Amino acid sequence: MVQTTALIDTLKQALKSHRLTYAQIAQKLDMSEANIKMERAPLAVRRTRLEK
C-alpha cells in the first residue's frame, strides 16, 4: 500500500507539472473523463491501467 501511495503521488505530480487535464488523460487511455476522476483514488488504480 505504501508503494501504491508513493506511485500515485508521483504520478499526480508528473501530470500537474505537465499541465495535463483529466480530459487529455482520458483521451490517451481511451476512457471517459468521469472514469479517470473515479480512478484517481489510490485503491482504484488497476494494474492494467498502469501497464498501458
C-alpha positions as CSV (number, residue, x, y, z in Angstrom):
1,M,0.0,0.0,0.0
2,V,2.8,2.4,0.8
3,Q,4.4,1.8,-2.6
4,T,1.0,2.4,-4.3
5,T,0.5,5.6,-2.5
6,A,4.0,6.8,-3.4
7,L,3.4,5.8,-7.1
8,I,0.1,7.7,-7.1
9,D,1.7,10.8,-5.5
10,T,4.5,10.8,-8.1
11,L,2.0,10.3,-11.0
12,K,-0.1,13.3,-9.7
13,Q,3.0,15.5,-9.5
14,A,4.1,14.5,-13.0
15,L,0.7,15.2,-14.5
16,K,0.4,18.5,-12.7
17,S,3.9,19.6,-13.9
18,H,2.9,18.8,-17.5
19,R,-0.4,20.6,-17.0
20,L,-2.4,17.7,-18.3
21,T,-6.2,17.7,-17.8
22,Y,-8.4,14.8,-16.9
23,A,-9.9,15.1,-20.4
24,Q,-6.5,14.7,-22.0
25,I,-5.6,11.7,-19.9
26,A,-9.0,10.1,-20.6
27,Q,-8.4,10.5,-24.4
28,K,-5.0,8.9,-24.2
29,L,-6.3,5.9,-22.2
30,D,-9.5,5.6,-24.3
31,M,-11.7,6.2,-21.2
32,S,-14.2,8.7,-20.2
33,E,-13.2,11.7,-18.1
34,A,-15.6,10.5,-15.4
35,N,-13.8,7.2,-15.2
36,I,-10.4,9.0,-14.8
37,K,-11.8,11.0,-11.9
38,M,-13.2,7.9,-10.2
39,E,-9.9,6.0,-10.7
40,R,-7.7,8.7,-9.3
41,A,-8.1,7.3,-5.7
42,P,-5.1,5.1,-4.8
43,L,-7.1,2.0,-4.2
44,A,-8.9,2.3,-7.5
45,V,-5.7,2.2,-9.7
46,R,-5.7,-1.0,-11.5
47,R,-2.6,-2.8,-12.7
48,T,-3.9,-3.0,-16.3
49,R,-4.2,0.8,-16.4
50,L,-0.7,1.2,-15.1
51,E,0.7,-1.1,-17.8
52,K,-0.8,0.9,-20.7
